[in-house]
Amino acid sequence: MIRFSAAPVSGYIGFAVGRTIWEDALREHVAGPLGATAASRRIAHQYRRMINAYAAAADATAAAA
């Protein structure tokens, strides 16, 4: 489960993307078993999960206000 504890903080408007989103997919791609398209899709999926989690945290805060 992804949590964004800072999402409800006034003035906090985003999140940083770190290597946890792309490192495994890139490592598998470089090693050979994962093609470029599959690696791109996996990275995009992880990024979308982060966006969704942040948006849900922000929406929950707005609804509670």
PyMOL Python script that loads the backbone (N, CA, C, O; Angstrom):
from pymol import cmd

cmd.read_pdbstr("""\
ATOM      1  N   MET A   1       0.840  -1.179   0.000  1.00  0.00           N
ATOM      2  CA  MET A   1       0.000   0.000   0.000  1.00  0.00           C
ATOM      3  C   MET A   1       0.885   1.243   0.000  1.00  0.00           C
ATOM      4  O   MET A   1       1.829   1.350   0.783  1.00  0.00           O
ATOM      5  N   ILE A   2       0.574   2.154  -0.866  1.00  0.00           N
ATOM      6  CA  ILE A   2       1.323   3.402  -0.972  1.00  0.00           C
ATOM      7  C   ILE A   2       0.599   4.465  -0.165  1.00  0.00           C
ATOM      8  O   ILE A   2      -0.612   4.636  -0.304  1.00  0.00           O
ATOM      9  N   ARG A   3       1.326   5.171   0.668  1.00  0.00           N
ATOM     10  CA  ARG A   3       0.723   6.243   1.466  1.00  0.00           C
ATOM     11  C   ARG A   3       1.451   7.545   1.210  1.00  0.00           C
ATOM     12  O   ARG A   3       2.671   7.576   1.048  1.00  0.00           O
ATOM     13  N   PHE A   4       0.695   8.598   1.178  1.00  0.00           N
ATOM     14  CA  PHE A   4       1.257   9.924   1.016  1.00  0.00           C
ATOM     15  C   PHE A   4       0.842  10.758   2.220  1.00  0.00           C
ATOM     16  O   PHE A   4      -0.154  11.480   2.173  1.00  0.00           O
ATOM     17  N   SER A   5       1.602  10.654   3.280  1.00  0.00           N
ATOM     18  CA  SER A   5       1.238  11.360   4.505  1.00  0.00           C
ATOM     19  C   SER A   5       1.339  12.872   4.343  1.00  0.00           C
ATOM     20  O   SER A   5       0.706  13.608   5.099  1.00  0.00           O
ATOM     21  N   ALA A   6       2.106  13.345   3.392  1.00  0.00           N
ATOM     22  CA  ALA A   6       2.226  14.791   3.203  1.00  0.00           C
ATOM     23  C   ALA A   6       1.135  15.351   2.294  1.00  0.00           C
ATOM     24  O   ALA A   6       0.979  16.570   2.218  1.00  0.00           O
ATOM     25  N   ALA A   7       0.390  14.516   1.615  1.00  0.00           N
ATOM     26  CA  ALA A   7      -0.637  15.007   0.694  1.00  0.00           C
ATOM     27  C   ALA A   7      -1.630  15.957   1.347  1.00  0.00           C
ATOM     28  O   ALA A   7      -2.035  16.926   0.705  1.00  0.00           O
ATOM     29  N   PRO A   8      -2.045  15.727   2.600  1.00  0.00           N
ATOM     30  CA  PRO A   8      -3.005  16.646   3.207  1.00  0.00           C
ATOM     31  C   PRO A   8      -2.389  17.940   3.745  1.00  0.00           C
ATOM     32  O   PRO A   8      -3.114  18.824   4.203  1.00  0.00           O
ATOM     33  N   VAL A   9      -1.070  18.059   3.696  1.00  0.00           N
ATOM     34  CA  VAL A   9      -0.405  19.240   4.235  1.00  0.00           C
ATOM     35  C   VAL A   9      -0.569  20.415   3.278  1.00  0.00           C
ATOM     36  O   VAL A   9      -0.283  20.304   2.085  1.00  0.00           O
ATOM     37  N   SER A  10      -1.026  21.523   3.807  1.00  0.00           N
ATOM     38  CA  SER A  10      -1.216  22.710   2.987  1.00  0.00           C
ATOM     39  C   SER A  10       0.107  23.099   2.315  1.00  0.00           C
ATOM     40  O   SER A  10       1.153  23.137   2.963  1.00  0.00           O
ATOM     41  N   GLY A  11       0.048  23.379   1.036  1.00  0.00           N
ATOM     42  CA  GLY A  11       1.234  23.773   0.291  1.00  0.00           C
ATOM     43  C   GLY A  11       1.982  22.623  -0.349  1.00  0.00           C
ATOM     44  O   GLY A  11       2.861  22.851  -1.180  1.00  0.00           O
ATOM     45  N   TYR A  12       1.663  21.413   0.011  1.00  0.00           N
ATOM     46  CA  TYR A  12       2.317  20.233  -0.568  1.00  0.00           C
ATOM     47  C   TYR A  12       1.554  19.870  -1.838  1.00  0.00           C
ATOM     48  O   TYR A  12       0.372  19.533  -1.767  1.00  0.00           O
ATOM     49  N   ILE A  13       2.201  19.933  -2.988  1.00  0.00           N
ATOM     50  CA  ILE A  13       1.467  19.760  -4.243  1.00  0.00           C
ATOM     51  C   ILE A  13       1.989  18.642  -5.133  1.00  0.00           C
ATOM     52  O   ILE A  13       1.598  18.562  -6.297  1.00  0.00           O
ATOM     53  N   GLY A  14       2.837  17.797  -4.634  1.00  0.00           N
ATOM     54  CA  GLY A  14       3.337  16.749  -5.507  1.00  0.00           C
ATOM     55  C   GLY A  14       4.181  15.735  -4.767  1.00  0.00           C
ATOM     56  O   GLY A  14       4.205  15.707  -3.537  1.00  0.00           O
ATOM     57  N   PHE A  15       4.868  14.906  -5.522  1.00  0.00           N
ATOM     58  CA  PHE A  15       5.738  13.900  -4.947  1.00  0.00           C
ATOM     59  C   PHE A  15       6.922  13.685  -5.875  1.00  0.00           C
ATOM     60  O   PHE A  15       6.847  13.965  -7.071  1.00  0.00           O
ATOM     61  N   ALA A  16       7.994  13.193  -5.321  1.00  0.00           N
ATOM     62  CA  ALA A  16       9.190  12.905  -6.102  1.00  0.00           C
ATOM     63  C   ALA A  16       9.158  11.447  -6.540  1.00  0.00           C
ATOM     64  O   ALA A  16       8.696  10.574  -5.805  1.00  0.00           O
ATOM     65  N   VAL A  17       9.640  11.203  -7.714  1.00  0.00           N
ATOM     66  CA  VAL A  17       9.698   9.845  -8.234  1.00  0.00           C
ATOM     67  C   VAL A  17      11.127   9.345  -8.054  1.00  0.00           C
ATOM     68  O   VAL A  17      12.080   9.949  -8.546  1.00  0.00           O
ATOM     69  N   GLY A  18      11.251   8.245  -7.349  1.00  0.00           N
ATOM     70  CA  GLY A  18      12.566   7.668  -7.114  1.00  0.00           C
ATOM     71  C   GLY A  18      12.763   6.393  -7.894  1.00  0.00           C
ATOM     72  O   GLY A  18      11.893   5.950  -8.643  1.00  0.00           O
ATOM     73  N   ARG A  19      13.906   5.827  -7.701  1.00  0.00           N
ATOM     74  CA  ARG A  19      14.253   4.639  -8.479  1.00  0.00           C
ATOM     75  C   ARG A  19      13.391   3.428  -8.163  1.00  0.00           C
ATOM     76  O   ARG A  19      13.403   2.466  -8.931  1.00  0.00           O
ATOM     77  N   THR A  20      12.643   3.435  -7.064  1.00  0.00           N
ATOM     78  CA  THR A  20      11.783   2.289  -6.759  1.00  0.00           C
ATOM     79  C   THR A  20      10.733   2.078  -7.833  1.00  0.00           C
ATOM     80  O   THR A  20      10.181   0.985  -7.962  1.00  0.00           O
ATOM     81  N   ILE A  21      10.455   3.116  -8.601  1.00  0.00           N
ATOM     82  CA  ILE A  21       9.455   3.006  -9.671  1.00  0.00           C
ATOM     83  C   ILE A  21      10.033   2.303 -10.897  1.00  0.00           C
ATOM     84  O   ILE A  21       9.317   1.571 -11.580  1.00  0.00           O
ATOM     85  N   TRP A  22      11.293   2.511 -11.179  1.00  0.00           N
ATOM     86  CA  TRP A  22      11.849   1.991 -12.430  1.00  0.00           C
ATOM     87  C   TRP A  22      13.019   1.030 -12.286  1.00  0.00           C
ATOM     88  O   TRP A  22      13.384   0.376 -13.263  1.00  0.00           O
ATOM     89  N   GLU A  23      13.616   0.919 -11.118  1.00  0.00           N
ATOM     90  CA  GLU A  23      14.858   0.161 -10.986  1.00  0.00           C
ATOM     91  C   GLU A  23      14.732  -1.313 -11.362  1.00  0.00           C
ATOM     92  O   GLU A  23      15.547  -1.816 -12.135  1.00  0.00           O
ATOM     93  N   ASP A  24      13.740  -2.009 -10.840  1.00  0.00           N
ATOM     94  CA  ASP A  24      13.609  -3.443 -11.133  1.00  0.00           C
ATOM     95  C   ASP A  24      13.358  -3.703 -12.614  1.00  0.00           C
ATOM     96  O   ASP A  24      13.957  -4.600 -13.207  1.00  0.00           O
ATOM     97  N   ALA A  25      12.464  -2.906 -13.205  1.00  0.00           N
ATOM     98  CA  ALA A  25      12.170  -3.089 -14.630  1.00  0.00           C
ATOM     99  C   ALA A  25      13.406  -2.827 -15.481  1.00  0.00           C
ATOM    100  O   ALA A  25      13.675  -3.563 -16.430  1.00  0.00           O
ATOM    101  N   LEU A  26      14.153  -1.790 -15.151  1.00  0.00           N
ATOM    102  CA  LEU A  26      15.358  -1.486 -15.920  1.00  0.00           C
ATOM    103  C   LEU A  26      16.405  -2.580 -15.744  1.00  0.00           C
ATOM    104  O   LEU A  26      17.056  -2.982 -16.709  1.00  0.00           O
ATOM    105  N   ARG A  27      16.565  -3.052 -14.531  1.00  0.00           N
ATOM    106  CA  ARG A  27      17.545  -4.115 -14.282  1.00  0.00           C
ATOM    107  C   ARG A  27      17.196  -5.357 -15.096  1.00  0.00           C
ATOM    108  O   ARG A  27      18.074  -5.965 -15.709  1.00  0.00           O
ATOM    109  N   GLU A  28      15.917  -5.737 -15.105  1.00  0.00           N
ATOM    110  CA  GLU A  28      15.498  -6.913 -15.883  1.00  0.00           C
ATOM    111  C   GLU A  28      15.670  -6.681 -17.379  1.00  0.00           C
ATOM    112  O   GLU A  28      16.037  -7.599 -18.113  1.00  0.00           O
ATOM    113  N   HIS A  29      15.407  -5.468 -17.828  1.00  0.00           N
ATOM    114  CA  HIS A  29      15.576  -5.169 -19.255  1.00  0.00           C
ATOM    115  C   HIS A  29      17.044  -5.264 -19.658  1.00  0.00           C
ATOM    116  O   HIS A  29      17.367  -5.868 -20.681  1.00  0.00           O
ATOM    117  N   VAL A  30      17.923  -4.681 -18.874  1.00  0.00           N
ATOM    118  CA  VAL A  30      19.356  -4.713 -19.189  1.00  0.00           C
ATOM    119  C   VAL A  30      19.889  -6.142 -19.150  1.00  0.00           C
ATOM    120  O   VAL A  30      20.744  -6.512 -19.955  1.00  0.00           O
ATOM    121  N   ALA A  31      19.380  -6.946 -18.210  1.00  0.00           N
ATOM    122  CA  ALA A  31      19.827  -8.334 -18.092  1.00  0.00           C
ATOM    123  C   ALA A  31      19.296  -9.212 -19.229  1.00  0.00           C
ATOM    124  O   ALA A  31      19.846 -10.279 -19.500  1.00  0.00           O
ATOM    125  N   GLY A  32      18.232  -8.764 -19.888  1.00  0.00           N
ATOM    126  CA  GLY A  32      17.751  -9.500 -21.033  1.00  0.00           C
ATOM    127  C   GLY A  32      16.364 -10.096 -20.989  1.00  0.00           C
ATOM    128  O   GLY A  32      15.724 -10.168 -22.038  1.00  0.00           O
ATOM    129  N   PRO A  33      15.851 -10.529 -19.849  1.00  0.00           N
ATOM    130  CA  PRO A  33      14.572 -11.228 -19.898  1.00  0.00           C
ATOM    131  C   PRO A  33      13.342 -10.342 -20.107  1.00  0.00           C
ATOM    132  O   PRO A  33      12.256 -10.858 -20.372  1.00  0.00           O
ATOM    133  N   LEU A  34      13.491  -9.033 -19.994  1.00  0.00           N
ATOM    134  CA  LEU A  34      12.345  -8.145 -20.130  1.00  0.00           C
ATOM    135  C   LEU A  34      12.580  -7.205 -21.306  1.00  0.00           C
ATOM    136  O   LEU A  34      13.560  -6.461 -21.326  1.00  0.00           O
ATOM    137  N   GLY A  35      11.684  -7.239 -22.278  1.00  0.00           N
ATOM    138  CA  GLY A  35      11.817  -6.382 -23.441  1.00  0.00           C
ATOM    139  C   GLY A  35      11.552  -4.918 -23.114  1.00  0.00           C
ATOM    140  O   GLY A  35      11.030  -4.593 -22.048  1.00  0.00           O
ATOM    141  N   ALA A  36      11.915  -4.048 -24.035  1.00  0.00           N
ATOM    142  CA  ALA A  36      11.768  -2.605 -23.826  1.00  0.00           C
ATOM    143  C   ALA A  36      10.307  -2.201 -23.632  1.00  0.00           C
ATOM    144  O   ALA A  36      10.002  -1.380 -22.767  1.00  0.00           O
ATOM    145  N   THR A  37       9.413  -2.765 -24.421  1.00  0.00           N
ATOM    146  CA  THR A  37       8.002  -2.409 -24.304  1.00  0.00           C
ATOM    147  C   THR A  37       7.447  -2.856 -22.958  1.00  0.00           C
ATOM    148  O   THR A  37       6.728  -2.100 -22.304  1.00  0.00           O
ATOM    149  N   ALA A  38       7.770  -4.069 -22.540  1.00  0.00           N
ATOM    150  CA  ALA A  38       7.301  -4.564 -21.249  1.00  0.00           C
ATOM    151  C   ALA A  38       7.887  -3.744 -20.101  1.00  0.00           C
ATOM    152  O   ALA A  38       7.187  -3.462 -19.128  1.00  0.00           O
ATOM    153  N   ALA A  39       9.138  -3.365 -20.199  1.00  0.00           N
ATOM    154  CA  ALA A  39       9.765  -2.534 -19.165  1.00  0.00           C
ATOM    155  C   ALA A  39       9.071  -1.178 -19.091  1.00  0.00           C
ATOM    156  O   ALA A  39       8.780  -0.684 -18.002  1.00  0.00           O
ATOM    157  N   SER A  40       8.807  -0.581 -20.243  1.00  0.00           N
ATOM    158  CA  SER A  40       8.115   0.711 -20.279  1.00  0.00           C
ATOM    159  C   SER A  40       6.735   0.617 -19.664  1.00  0.00           C
ATOM    160  O   SER A  40       6.317   1.502 -18.917  1.00  0.00           O
ATOM    161  N   ARG A  41       6.038  -0.441 -19.975  1.00  0.00           N
ATOM    162  CA  ARG A  41       4.691  -0.625 -19.415  1.00  0.00           C
ATOM    163  C   ARG A  41       4.732  -0.815 -17.899  1.00  0.00           C
ATOM    164  O   ARG A  41       3.893  -0.277 -17.177  1.00  0.00           O
ATOM    165  N   ARG A  42       5.697  -1.569 -17.431  1.00  0.00           N
ATOM    166  CA  ARG A  42       5.806  -1.787 -15.986  1.00  0.00           C
ATOM    167  C   ARG A  42       6.123  -0.474 -15.263  1.00  0.00           C
ATOM    168  O   ARG A  42       5.547  -0.181 -14.215  1.00  0.00           O
ATOM    169  N   ILE A  43       7.033   0.304 -15.826  1.00  0.00           N
ATOM    170  CA  ILE A  43       7.376   1.598 -15.232  1.00  0.00           C
ATOM    171  C   ILE A  43       6.163   2.522 -15.243  1.00  0.00           C
ATOM    172  O   ILE A  43       5.886   3.193 -14.249  1.00  0.00           O
ATOM    173  N   ALA A  44       5.446   2.561 -16.348  1.00  0.00           N
ATOM    174  CA  ALA A  44       4.244   3.404 -16.446  1.00  0.00           C
ATOM    175  C   ALA A  44       3.191   2.961 -15.425  1.00  0.00           C
ATOM    176  O   ALA A  44       2.529   3.798 -14.810  1.00  0.00           O
ATOM    177  N   HIS A  45       3.041   1.668 -15.250  1.00  0.00           N
ATOM    178  CA  HIS A  45       2.074   1.147 -14.278  1.00  0.00           C
ATOM    179  C   HIS A  45       2.439   1.587 -12.857  1.00  0.00           C
ATOM    180  O   HIS A  45       1.576   2.010 -12.088  1.00  0.00           O
ATOM    181  N   GLN A  46       3.724   1.481 -12.520  1.00  0.00           N
ATOM    182  CA  GLN A  46       4.166   1.897 -11.185  1.00  0.00           C
ATOM    183  C   GLN A  46       3.954   3.392 -10.981  1.00  0.00           C
ATOM    184  O   GLN A  46       3.527   3.822  -9.910  1.00  0.00           O
ATOM    185  N   TYR A  47       4.249   4.176 -12.003  1.00  0.00           N
ATOM    186  CA  TYR A  47       4.068   5.622 -11.903  1.00  0.00           C
ATOM    187  C   TYR A  47       2.591   5.964 -11.722  1.00  0.00           C
ATOM    188  O   TYR A  47       2.247   6.823 -10.911  1.00  0.00           O
ATOM    189  N   ARG A  48       1.719   5.294 -12.477  1.00  0.00           N
ATOM    190  CA  ARG A  48       0.278   5.526 -12.364  1.00  0.00           C
ATOM    191  C   ARG A  48      -0.212   5.165 -10.962  1.00  0.00           C
ATOM    192  O   ARG A  48      -1.066   5.863 -10.415  1.00  0.00           O
ATOM    193  N   ARG A  49       0.308   4.093 -10.373  1.00  0.00           N
ATOM    194  CA  ARG A  49      -0.053   3.734  -8.995  1.00  0.00           C
ATOM    195  C   ARG A  49       0.292   4.864  -8.038  1.00  0.00           C
ATOM    196  O   ARG A  49      -0.485   5.178  -7.137  1.00  0.00           O
ATOM    197  N   MET A  50       1.458   5.477  -8.231  1.00  0.00           N
ATOM    198  CA  MET A  50       1.857   6.588  -7.368  1.00  0.00           C
ATOM    199  C   MET A  50       0.924   7.781  -7.552  1.00  0.00           C
ATOM    200  O   MET A  50       0.516   8.402  -6.570  1.00  0.00           O
ATOM    201  N   ILE A  51       0.586   8.104  -8.778  1.00  0.00           N
ATOM    202  CA  ILE A  51      -0.332   9.206  -9.056  1.00  0.00           C
ATOM    203  C   ILE A  51      -1.689   8.943  -8.406  1.00  0.00           C
ATOM    204  O   ILE A  51      -2.252   9.826  -7.759  1.00  0.00           O
ATOM    205  N   ASN A  52      -2.207   7.741  -8.575  1.00  0.00           N
ATOM    206  CA  ASN A  52      -3.511   7.393  -8.006  1.00  0.00           C
ATOM    207  C   ASN A  52      -3.503   7.474  -6.482  1.00  0.00           C
ATOM    208  O   ASN A  52      -4.455   7.968  -5.878  1.00  0.00           O
ATOM    209  N   ALA A  53      -2.434   6.990  -5.866  1.00  0.00           N
ATOM    210  CA  ALA A  53      -2.350   7.037  -4.406  1.00  0.00           C
ATOM    211  C   ALA A  53      -2.286   8.478  -3.918  1.00  0.00           C
ATOM    212  O   ALA A  53      -2.941   8.827  -2.936  1.00  0.00           O
ATOM    213  N   TYR A  54      -1.515   9.307  -4.582  1.00  0.00           N
ATOM    214  CA  TYR A  54      -1.421  10.715  -4.187  1.00  0.00           C
ATOM    215  C   TYR A  54      -2.770  11.408  -4.363  1.00  0.00           C
ATOM    216  O   TYR A  54      -3.219  12.140  -3.482  1.00  0.00           O
ATOM    217  N   ALA A  55      -3.407  11.174  -5.498  1.00  0.00           N
ATOM    218  CA  ALA A  55      -4.716  11.812  -5.771  1.00  0.00           C
ATOM    219  C   ALA A  55      -5.747  11.356  -4.747  1.00  0.00           C
ATOM    220  O   ALA A  55      -6.544  12.172  -4.283  1.00  0.00           O
ATOM    221  N   ALA A  56      -5.755  10.090  -4.385  1.00  0.00           N
ATOM    222  CA  ALA A  56      -6.709   9.592  -3.388  1.00  0.00           C
ATOM    223  C   ALA A  56      -6.473  10.244  -2.038  1.00  0.00           C
ATOM    224  O   ALA A  56      -7.430  10.594  -1.348  1.00  0.00           O
ATOM    225  N   ALA A  57      -5.219  10.413  -1.648  1.00  0.00           N
ATOM    226  CA  ALA A  57      -4.904  11.054  -0.366  1.00  0.00           C
ATOM    227  C   ALA A  57      -5.331  12.511  -0.384  1.00  0.00           C
ATOM    228  O   ALA A  57      -5.890  13.012   0.592  1.00  0.00           O
ATOM    229  N   ALA A  58      -5.072  13.187  -1.485  1.00  0.00           N
ATOM    230  CA  ALA A  58      -5.452  14.585  -1.607  1.00  0.00           C
ATOM    231  C   ALA A  58      -6.977  14.735  -1.628  1.00  0.00           C
ATOM    232  O   ALA A  58      -7.519  15.643  -0.998  1.00  0.00           O
ATOM    233  N   ASP A  59      -7.670  13.848  -2.350  1.00  0.00           N
ATOM    234  CA  ASP A  59      -9.137  13.891  -2.410  1.00  0.00           C
ATOM    235  C   ASP A  59      -9.769  13.615  -1.052  1.00  0.00           C
ATOM    236  O   ASP A  59     -10.758  14.251  -0.689  1.00  0.00           O
ATOM    237  N   ALA A  60      -9.210  12.680  -0.303  1.00  0.00           N
ATOM    238  CA  ALA A  60      -9.733  12.348   1.017  1.00  0.00           C
ATOM    239  C   ALA A  60      -9.605  13.555   1.949  1.00  0.00           C
ATOM    240  O   ALA A  60     -10.493  13.823   2.758  1.00  0.00           O
ATOM    241  N   THR A  61      -8.519  14.259   1.828  1.00  0.00           N
ATOM    242  CA  THR A  61      -8.298  15.450   2.651  1.00  0.00           C
ATOM    243  C   THR A  61      -9.291  16.546   2.276  1.00  0.00           C
ATOM    244  O   THR A  61      -9.856  17.203   3.151  1.00  0.00           O
ATOM    245  N   ALA A  62      -9.503  16.741   0.983  1.00  0.00           N
ATOM    246  CA  ALA A  62     -10.430  17.764   0.517  1.00  0.00           C
ATOM    247  C   ALA A  62     -11.866  17.431   0.958  1.00  0.00           C
ATOM    248  O   ALA A  62     -12.622  18.324   1.340  1.00  0.00           O
ATOM    249  N   ALA A  63     -12.229  16.166   0.905  1.00  0.00           N
ATOM    250  CA  ALA A  63     -13.575  15.741   1.292  1.00  0.00           C
ATOM    251  C   ALA A  63     -13.807  15.923   2.790  1.00  0.00           C
ATOM    252  O   ALA A  63     -14.925  16.209   3.218  1.00  0.00           O
ATOM    253  N   ALA A  64     -12.766  15.759   3.572  1.00  0.00           N
ATOM    254  CA  ALA A  64     -12.887  15.904   5.024  1.00  0.00           C
ATOM    255  C   ALA A  64     -12.953  17.358   5.460  1.00  0.00           C
ATOM    256  O   ALA A  64     -13.388  17.657   6.572  1.00  0.00           O
ATOM    257  N   ALA A  65     -12.529  18.248   4.602  1.00  0.00           N
ATOM    258  CA  ALA A  65     -12.482  19.683   4.958  1.00  0.00           C
ATOM    259  C   ALA A  65     -13.833  20.348   4.888  1.00  0.00           C
ATOM    260  O   ALA A  65     -13.947  21.543   5.158  1.00  0.00           O
TER     261      ALA A  65
END
""", "prot")
cmd.dss("prot")
cmd.show_as("cartoon", "prot")
cmd.util.cbc("prot")
cmd.orient("prot")
